[in-house]
Amino acid sequence: MDLLTNLSTGFAVAATPLNLLVVFIGCLLGTLVGVLPGIGPVAAIAMLLPATYALPPVSALILLAGIYYGAQYGGSTTAILVNLPGESSSAATAFDGYQMARQGRAGPALTAAGLGSFVAGCVGTLVLAACAAPLAEVAFNFGPAEYFSLMVLGLVGAVVLASGSLIKAIAMIILGLLMGLVGGEMNSGVTRFSFGVPELTDGIGVIVIAMGVFGYGEIISNLSQPSSPREVLTEPVHGLVPTLADFQRMLPAVLRGTALGSVLGVLPGGGALLASFAAYTVERNTRLHPGEVPFGKGNVRGVAAPESANNAGAQTSFIPLLTLGIPPNAVMALMVGAMTLHDVQPGPQVMTSNPQLFWGLIASMWIGNLMLVVLNLPLVGVWRRLLAVPYRWLVPAIVLFCAIGVYSTNNDVFDIWMVGLFGVIGYVFIKLGCEPAPLLLGYILGPMMEENLRRALLLARGDWAVLITRPLSAGLLAAAVLLVVMVALPGVKSKRREAFAAD
């Protein structure tokens, strides 16, 4: 009964004219970001963080959340029509979606992706609403030692589940932790690692790092590649309604993908990405029905399952953020930054101290998922024409928008130079094959880990044994050690490579 009461409170908040407009804008921008290859939700959210200053906290988070799960929808459109995933978690969709489009079945493929995403998004939001209160109650039993151990587990999980090299992921985590040390020390106020630069006394802003590494870095990388003409389907998309046989095959795949994505989305690292590939692997290993098209040749299950999984994963990735204050991926790390900018302390206290924000955000996800279904299918023609626009024509507007946004945060030209510097650094990371998401997680979690470790040691009078004598803290650290041992095993290494391998 409490859940229904809380959800009614949330819908009352989400249904205000301002928040409905914000949901619509977030879903539309998210779809656009997903459709345009080379931007992605992390870069888009980083670019739009300054624009949320003028909004109330709940509206700002609703906007950013809409961009995130909207990008999961939009990425499938590009994957199906152009064989170029607009969002990394839609890569698995391209295997069969593009083949369906080449066979003249782009309409059923887009509908399968849209309906699967809608069902998964609604179920994922329901899981989030159901799990939020119990997990928040558990989180109230956490002390500083438990929070420190939980963050260690989160960083280890982000390394283990990263899609690239383990050594590079560890290096990025450490670099992010070191960058989090720049600025004033939280207890004494002594400035660290500022190198005499006055602008660094307050540390490096999360907007500067995220916009530079993810936004400008991606732009430089895309411009450095030779432009090749995209094979965009020029004929209009007709016949959006799948056949009865398609529906019969889609439904079990959607349910399996939703269940898998709901579980894997909670995990640190690329939950939605891992979920989409895992769902595609499960379907590929499920026997074919008589007369069914093989996978890789245009099987509708190969579209419905990964799209369901990545959308369910996008919704449930909010669970550790909203209940524990721990971001499981780079987008959620930016959400932590957005909450901090609006003076909202992430963690279980959000549910009790600001229930309108907590439940309003959850309720807005149902509204957003409905809007996305209504938006995506009628606008297929618009997105198809947009894909024909050369990327280099879009870049000047994106760069100008980023520069204005980052300048508006502190009215300081130094921030623009820093974004440019981090853009070059982000491009170097891409060329070296380093995944930048662990860097942002390390940067966000580093100061929080330091603060909780200091508090734990102060309460224990300097005794480091407090981390292993408290049962919950010891269990979390043991889980982190177990993850490290498991990933070192040869069999786990090979399975990890297979999970992210494309056919």
C-alpha positions as CSV (number, residue, x, y, z in Angstrom):
1,M,0.0,0.0,0.0
2,D,2.9,2.3,0.8
3,L,4.2,1.7,-2.7
4,L,0.9,2.8,-4.3
5,T,0.8,5.9,-2.1
6,N,4.4,6.8,-3.0
7,L,3.8,6.3,-6.7
8,S,0.7,8.5,-6.5
9,T,2.9,11.2,-5.0
10,G,5.4,10.7,-7.8
11,F,2.8,10.9,-10.6
12,A,1.4,14.1,-9.0
13,V,4.9,15.6,-9.2
14,A,5.8,14.2,-12.7
15,A,2.4,15.3,-14.2
16,T,2.9,19.0,-13.6
17,P,3.1,21.1,-16.8
18,L,6.8,21.9,-16.3
19,N,7.9,18.3,-15.6
20,L,5.8,16.9,-18.5
21,L,7.5,19.4,-20.8
22,V,10.9,18.4,-19.4
23,V,10.1,14.7,-19.9
24,F,9.2,15.4,-23.5
25,I,12.3,17.4,-24.1
26,G,14.6,14.8,-22.5
27,C,13.0,11.9,-24.4
28,L,13.3,13.9,-27.7
29,L,16.9,14.9,-27.1
30,G,17.7,11.4,-25.9
31,T,16.3,9.9,-29.1
32,L,18.2,12.4,-31.2
33,V,21.4,11.6,-29.3
34,G,20.8,7.9,-29.8
35,V,20.1,8.4,-33.6
36,L,23.2,10.4,-34.2
37,P,26.3,8.2,-34.1
38,G,29.3,9.4,-32.2
39,I,27.6,11.4,-29.4
40,G,26.1,9.1,-26.9
41,P,24.2,9.8,-23.7
42,V,27.3,10.5,-21.5
43,A,28.5,13.3,-23.8
44,A,25.0,14.7,-24.2
45,I,24.3,14.7,-20.5
46,A,27.8,16.3,-19.9
47,M,27.0,19.0,-22.4
48,L,23.5,19.7,-20.9
49,L,24.5,19.7,-17.2
50,P,25.0,23.6,-17.2
51,A,21.6,24.0,-18.8
52,T,19.9,22.4,-15.7
53,Y,20.9,25.2,-13.4
54,A,17.8,27.1,-14.3
55,L,15.5,24.1,-13.4
56,P,14.3,22.8,-10.1
57,P,16.3,19.7,-8.9
58,V,13.5,17.2,-9.7
59,S,13.0,18.7,-13.2
60,A,16.8,18.6,-13.9
61,L,17.1,15.0,-12.9
62,I,14.0,14.1,-15.0
63,L,15.5,15.8,-18.0
64,L,18.9,14.0,-17.7
65,A,17.2,10.6,-17.0
66,G,15.0,11.1,-20.1
67,I,18.1,11.7,-22.2
68,Y,19.7,8.5,-20.9
69,Y,16.8,6.0,-21.5
70,G,15.7,7.9,-24.6
71,A,19.2,7.3,-26.1
72,Q,18.6,3.6,-25.7
73,Y,15.5,3.9,-27.9
74,G,17.1,6.1,-30.5
75,G,20.2,3.9,-30.9
76,S,18.1,1.1,-32.3
77,T,16.9,3.3,-35.2
78,T,20.4,3.9,-36.5
79,A,21.4,0.3,-35.9
80,I,18.5,-0.9,-38.0
81,L,18.5,1.7,-40.8
82,V,22.2,2.3,-41.2
83,N,24.0,-0.7,-39.5
84,L,25.7,1.9,-37.3
85,P,24.7,1.8,-33.7
86,G,24.0,5.3,-32.4
87,E,24.6,4.0,-28.8
88,S,27.0,1.2,-27.9
89,S,24.3,-0.9,-26.2
90,S,22.5,-1.0,-29.6
91,A,25.4,-2.8,-31.3
92,A,23.8,-6.2,-30.8
93,T,20.6,-4.9,-32.4
94,A,22.4,-4.2,-35.7
95,F,23.2,-7.9,-36.3
96,D,19.7,-8.8,-37.3
97,G,17.9,-5.4,-37.4
98,Y,19.9,-4.2,-40.4
99,Q,19.4,-7.5,-42.2
100,M,15.6,-7.1,-41.7
101,A,15.8,-3.6,-43.1
102,R,17.6,-4.8,-46.2
103,Q,14.9,-7.4,-46.8
104,G,12.3,-4.6,-46.7
105,R,11.2,-5.3,-43.1
106,A,12.6,-2.2,-41.5
107,G,9.1,-1.3,-40.2
108,P,8.6,-4.6,-38.2
109,A,12.2,-4.3,-36.9
110,L,11.6,-0.8,-35.6
111,T,8.3,-1.8,-34.1
112,A,9.9,-4.8,-32.4
113,A,12.6,-2.6,-31.0
114,G,10.1,0.0,-29.8
115,L,7.6,-2.4,-28.2
116,G,10.4,-4.4,-26.6
117,S,11.9,-1.2,-25.2
118,F,8.6,0.0,-23.9
119,V,7.8,-3.3,-22.1
120,A,11.3,-3.5,-20.7
121,G,11.3,0.1,-19.6
122,C,8.0,-0.2,-17.8
123,V,9.1,-3.5,-16.0
124,G,12.5,-2.0,-15.2
125,T,10.9,1.0,-13.6
126,L,8.5,-1.2,-11.6
127,V,11.5,-3.2,-10.4
128,L,13.2,0.1,-9.4
129,A,10.1,1.3,-7.5
130,A,9.7,-2.1,-5.7
131,C,13.3,-2.5,-4.7
132,A,14.0,1.2,-3.7
133,A,12.4,1.2,-0.3
134,P,13.8,-2.1,1.0
135,L,17.3,-1.3,-0.2
136,A,17.1,2.2,1.3
137,E,16.2,0.6,4.6
138,V,19.3,-1.6,4.4
139,A,21.4,1.4,3.5
140,F,20.4,3.2,6.7
141,N,22.4,0.5,8.5
142,F,25.5,1.4,6.6
143,G,28.2,3.3,8.5
144,P,31.3,4.9,7.0
145,A,33.2,1.6,6.9
146,E,30.4,-0.1,5.0
147,Y,30.1,2.8,2.5
148,F,33.9,2.7,1.9
149,S,33.8,-1.0,1.3
150,L,30.8,-0.7,-1.0
151,M,32.6,1.9,-3.1
152,V,35.6,-0.4,-3.3
153,L,33.4,-3.2,-4.5
154,G,31.8,-0.8,-7.0
155,L,35.2,0.2,-8.5
156,V,36.4,-3.4,-8.6
157,G,33.1,-4.3,-10.3
158,A,33.5,-1.5,-12.8
159,V,37.0,-2.8,-13.7
160,V,35.9,-6.5,-14.0
161,L,32.8,-5.7,-16.1
162,A,34.5,-3.1,-18.4
163,S,34.5,-4.2,-22.0
164,G,38.2,-3.3,-22.7
165,S,41.5,-4.3,-21.2
166,L,41.6,-4.9,-17.4
167,I,45.0,-3.3,-17.1
168,K,43.7,-0.2,-18.9
169,A,40.5,-0.1,-16.8
170,I,42.6,-0.2,-13.6
171,A,44.8,2.6,-14.9
172,M,41.8,4.7,-15.7
173,I,40.3,4.1,-12.2
174,I,43.5,5.1,-10.6
175,L,43.8,8.2,-12.7
176,G,40.3,9.2,-11.8
177,L,41.0,8.7,-8.1
178,L,44.1,10.9,-8.4
179,M,42.2,13.6,-10.2
180,G,39.6,13.6,-7.4
181,L,42.4,14.6,-5.0
182,V,43.0,18.0,-6.7
183,G,41.7,20.9,-4.7
184,G,41.0,21.6,-1.1
185,E,41.3,18.7,1.4
186,M,37.9,18.2,3.0
187,N,38.9,18.3,6.7
188,S,41.8,20.8,6.9
189,G,41.0,22.8,3.8
190,V,44.6,22.6,2.6
191,T,44.9,22.8,-1.1
192,R,46.4,19.8,-2.8
193,F,47.9,19.3,-6.3
194,S,46.8,22.7,-7.6
195,F,50.4,23.5,-8.8
196,G,49.9,27.2,-7.9
197,V,46.9,27.6,-10.3
198,P,44.2,29.6,-8.4
199,E,41.4,28.1,-10.6
200,L,42.3,24.6,-9.3
201,T,41.9,25.4,-5.6
202,D,38.3,24.1,-5.7
203,G,39.3,21.1,-7.8
204,I,38.4,20.1,-11.3
205,G,34.8,20.4,-12.2
206,V,32.9,17.3,-13.1
207,I,31.4,19.1,-16.1
208,V,34.9,20.0,-17.4
209,I,36.1,16.4,-17.2
210,A,32.9,14.8,-18.6
211,M,32.4,17.3,-21.4
212,G,36.1,17.2,-22.4
213,V,36.8,13.5,-22.3
214,F,33.4,12.3,-23.5
215,G,32.1,15.2,-25.6
216,Y,35.1,16.8,-27.3
217,G,37.1,13.6,-27.3
218,E,34.4,11.8,-29.3
219,I,34.1,14.8,-31.7
220,I,37.9,14.8,-32.3
221,S,37.9,11.1,-32.8
222,N,35.0,11.2,-35.3
223,L,36.6,14.0,-37.3
224,S,39.9,12.2,-37.5
225,Q,38.3,9.3,-39.3
226,P,37.8,9.5,-43.1
227,S,34.2,10.2,-43.9
228,S,32.5,7.4,-45.7
229,P,29.1,7.6,-47.2
230,R,26.4,5.9,-45.1
231,E,24.1,3.4,-46.7
232,V,20.9,5.0,-45.6
233,L,17.7,3.4,-46.7
234,T,16.0,5.9,-49.0
235,E,12.7,4.2,-49.5
236,P,9.9,5.1,-47.0
237,V,9.4,2.7,-44.1
238,H,6.0,1.0,-44.6
239,G,4.2,-1.8,-42.8
240,L,5.2,-1.1,-39.2
241,V,3.0,-3.8,-37.8
242,P,4.8,-7.2,-37.4
243,T,3.2,-10.4,-38.5
244,L,1.5,-12.7,-36.0
245,A,4.5,-15.1,-36.2
246,D,6.8,-12.2,-35.4
247,F,4.7,-11.4,-32.3
248,Q,4.7,-15.0,-31.2
249,R,8.5,-15.1,-31.4
250,M,9.1,-11.7,-30.0
251,L,7.1,-12.1,-26.8
252,P,9.3,-14.7,-25.1
253,A,12.5,-12.9,-26.3
254,V,11.2,-9.6,-24.8
255,L,10.5,-11.3,-21.5
256,R,13.9,-13.0,-21.3
257,G,15.7,-9.8,-22.4
258,T,13.8,-7.8,-19.8
259,A,14.6,-10.2,-17.0
260,L,18.3,-10.4,-17.9
261,G,18.6,-6.6,-18.3
262,S,16.8,-5.9,-15.0
263,V,19.5,-7.9,-13.2
264,L,22.6,-6.9,-15.1
265,G,21.7,-3.2,-15.1
266,V,22.4,-3.0,-11.4
267,L,25.9,-4.2,-11.8
268,P,28.7,-1.6,-12.0
269,G,30.3,-0.9,-15.3
270,G,28.4,-1.0,-18.6
271,G,25.3,-2.8,-17.4
272,A,23.1,-2.0,-20.4
273,L,25.8,-2.9,-22.8
274,L,26.6,-6.2,-21.1
275,A,22.8,-6.9,-20.9
276,S,22.2,-6.4,-24.6
277,F,25.0,-8.7,-25.7
278,A,24.1,-11.3,-23.0
279,A,20.4,-11.3,-24.2
280,Y,21.5,-11.7,-27.8
281,T,23.8,-14.6,-26.8
282,V,20.9,-16.3,-25.0
283,E,18.6,-16.0,-27.9
284,R,21.2,-17.2,-30.4
285,N,21.7,-20.3,-28.2
286,T,17.9,-20.9,-28.0
287,R,16.7,-23.4,-30.7
288,L,15.1,-22.0,-33.8
289,H,11.4,-22.6,-34.5
290,P,10.4,-24.3,-37.7
291,G,10.7,-21.9,-40.6
292,E,12.4,-19.2,-38.5
293,V,15.2,-17.1,-40.1
294,P,18.7,-17.9,-38.7
295,F,20.4,-15.3,-36.4
296,G,22.4,-12.8,-38.3
297,K,20.0,-13.1,-41.3
298,G,17.2,-11.0,-40.0
299,N,15.7,-12.8,-37.0
300,V,13.2,-10.6,-35.2
301,R,14.2,-12.1,-31.8
302,G,17.7,-10.7,-32.4
303,V,16.2,-7.2,-32.4
304,A,13.6,-7.6,-29.6
305,A,15.8,-9.3,-27.0
306,P,18.8,-6.9,-26.9
307,E,16.6,-3.8,-27.1
308,S,14.5,-5.1,-24.2
309,A,17.7,-5.9,-22.2
310,N,19.4,-2.6,-22.7
311,N,16.3,-0.6,-21.8
312,A,15.6,-2.6,-18.7
313,G,19.2,-2.2,-17.7
314,A,19.0,1.5,-18.2
315,Q,16.1,1.7,-15.8
316,T,17.5,-0.5,-13.1
317,S,20.9,1.2,-13.1
318,F,19.2,3.9,-11.1
319,I,18.7,1.5,-8.2
320,P,22.2,1.7,-6.6
321,L,22.3,5.5,-7.3
322,L,19.0,6.3,-5.7
323,T,19.2,3.8,-2.8
324,L,22.9,3.8,-1.9
325,G,24.2,6.9,-3.6
326,I,26.7,4.7,-5.6
327,P,26.8,5.3,-9.4
328,P,27.1,2.0,-11.3
329,N,28.2,3.6,-14.6
330,A,29.4,6.8,-16.2
331,V,25.9,8.2,-16.8
332,M,24.9,7.6,-13.2
333,A,28.2,9.3,-12.1
334,L,27.0,12.4,-14.0
335,M,23.7,12.1,-12.3
336,V,25.6,12.2,-9.0
337,G,27.3,15.4,-10.2
338,A,23.9,16.9,-11.2
339,M,22.5,16.1,-7.8
340,T,25.5,17.6,-6.1
341,L,25.1,20.8,-8.2
342,H,21.5,21.1,-7.0
343,D,22.5,20.6,-3.4
344,V,20.9,17.1,-3.2
345,Q,23.0,14.6,-1.3
346,P,22.9,11.2,-3.1
347,G,22.0,8.2,-0.9
348,P,19.1,6.6,1.0
349,Q,18.2,9.9,2.8
350,V,16.9,11.2,-0.5
351,M,13.8,9.0,-0.2
352,T,12.9,10.4,3.3
353,S,14.2,13.9,3.0
354,N,13.0,14.6,-0.5
355,P,10.3,12.1,-1.5
356,Q,8.9,14.3,-4.2
357,L,12.2,14.2,-6.0
358,F,12.7,10.5,-5.5
359,W,9.2,9.3,-6.5
360,G,8.7,12.0,-9.1
361,L,11.8,10.8,-10.9
362,I,10.6,7.2,-10.9
363,A,7.0,8.2,-12.1
364,S,8.5,10.3,-14.9
365,M,10.1,7.1,-16.3
366,W,6.7,5.5,-17.0
367,I,5.5,8.7,-18.7
368,G,8.8,9.0,-20.6
369,N,8.6,5.4,-21.9
370,L,5.1,6.0,-23.2
371,M,6.2,9.2,-24.9
372,L,9.1,7.4,-26.5
373,V,6.8,4.9,-28.2
374,V,4.6,7.7,-29.5
375,L,7.7,9.7,-30.6
376,N,9.9,7.1,-32.2
377,L,7.7,5.3,-34.8
378,P,6.1,8.4,-36.4
379,L,9.4,10.2,-36.6
380,V,11.3,7.4,-38.4
381,G,11.3,9.4,-41.6
382,V,12.7,12.5,-39.9
383,W,15.5,10.5,-38.3
384,R,16.3,8.8,-41.7
385,R,16.7,12.2,-43.3
386,L,18.8,13.4,-40.4
387,L,21.2,10.5,-40.8
388,A,22.0,11.7,-44.3
389,V,23.4,15.0,-42.9
390,P,27.3,14.9,-42.8
391,Y,28.7,14.7,-39.3
392,R,31.1,17.6,-40.0
393,W,28.2,20.0,-40.5
394,L,26.9,19.2,-37.0
395,V,30.2,19.6,-35.2
396,P,30.5,23.5,-35.1
397,A,27.1,23.8,-33.4
398,I,27.9,21.1,-30.9
399,V,31.3,22.6,-30.0
400,L,29.8,26.1,-29.7
401,F,27.0,24.9,-27.5
402,C,29.5,23.1,-25.2
403,A,31.7,26.1,-24.9
404,I,28.8,28.4,-24.0
405,G,27.5,25.8,-21.5
406,V,30.8,25.3,-19.7
407,Y,31.5,29.0,-19.6
408,S,28.1,29.7,-18.0
409,T,28.8,27.5,-15.0
410,N,31.6,29.7,-13.5
411,N,31.8,32.6,-16.1
412,D,35.5,31.7,-16.4
413,V,37.4,31.3,-19.7
414,F,39.8,28.9,-17.9
415,D,37.1,26.2,-17.9
416,I,36.9,26.4,-21.7
417,W,40.7,25.9,-22.0
418,M,40.4,23.0,-19.5
419,V,37.6,21.4,-21.6
420,G,39.8,21.7,-24.7
421,L,42.7,20.1,-22.8
422,F,40.5,17.2,-21.6
423,G,39.2,16.8,-25.1
424,V,42.7,16.1,-26.4
425,I,43.2,13.8,-23.5
426,G,40.0,12.0,-24.3
427,Y,41.1,11.6,-27.9
428,V,44.4,10.1,-26.7
429,F,42.4,7.6,-24.6
430,I,40.4,6.6,-27.6
431,K,43.5,6.0,-29.7
432,L,45.1,4.0,-26.9
433,G,42.0,1.9,-26.6
434,C,41.3,3.1,-23.0
435,E,37.7,3.2,-21.9
436,P,37.1,6.6,-20.2
437,A,34.0,5.5,-18.1
438,P,36.1,4.1,-15.2
439,L,38.0,7.4,-15.0
440,L,34.7,9.3,-14.3
441,L,33.6,6.7,-11.8
442,G,37.0,6.9,-10.0
443,Y,36.8,10.7,-10.0
444,I,33.2,10.8,-8.6
445,L,33.8,8.0,-6.0
446,G,37.3,9.0,-4.9
447,P,36.4,12.0,-2.7
448,M,33.4,10.0,-1.3
449,M,35.7,7.0,-0.5
450,E,38.3,9.3,1.2
451,E,35.6,11.0,3.3
452,N,34.1,7.7,4.5
453,L,37.5,6.2,5.2
454,R,38.5,9.2,7.3
455,R,35.2,9.0,9.3
456,A,35.6,5.3,9.8
457,L,39.1,5.7,11.1
458,L,38.1,8.6,13.4
459,L,35.3,6.6,14.9
460,A,37.7,3.6,15.4
461,R,40.5,5.8,16.8
462,G,42.8,5.0,13.9
463,D,42.2,1.2,13.9
464,W,42.2,-0.1,10.3
465,A,40.7,-3.3,11.6
466,V,37.3,-1.6,11.6
467,L,37.0,-2.4,7.9
468,I,37.1,-6.2,8.5
469,T,35.7,-6.5,12.0
470,R,32.3,-5.0,11.0
471,P,30.5,-8.0,9.3
472,L,28.9,-6.1,6.5
473,S,32.0,-4.2,5.6
474,A,34.1,-7.4,5.7
475,G,31.5,-9.1,3.4
476,L,31.7,-6.3,0.8
477,L,35.5,-6.4,0.8
478,A,35.5,-10.2,0.5
479,A,33.1,-9.9,-2.5
480,A,35.6,-7.4,-4.1
481,V,38.5,-9.8,-3.5
482,L,36.4,-12.7,-4.9
483,L,35.7,-10.7,-8.1
484,V,39.4,-10.1,-8.6
485,V,40.2,-13.8,-8.1
486,M,37.4,-14.9,-10.4
487,V,38.4,-12.6,-13.2
488,A,42.0,-13.8,-13.0
489,L,40.8,-17.4,-13.9
490,P,41.5,-18.3,-17.5
491,G,37.9,-19.7,-18.1
492,V,36.4,-16.4,-16.8
493,K,38.7,-14.4,-19.0
494,S,37.6,-16.2,-22.1
495,K,33.9,-15.9,-21.2
496,R,34.4,-12.2,-20.6
497,R,35.9,-11.7,-24.0
498,E,33.1,-13.7,-25.6
499,A,30.4,-11.6,-23.9
500,F,31.6,-8.4,-25.7
501,A,32.6,-10.1,-29.0
502,A,30.5,-9.2,-32.1
503,D,29.7,-11.9,-34.6
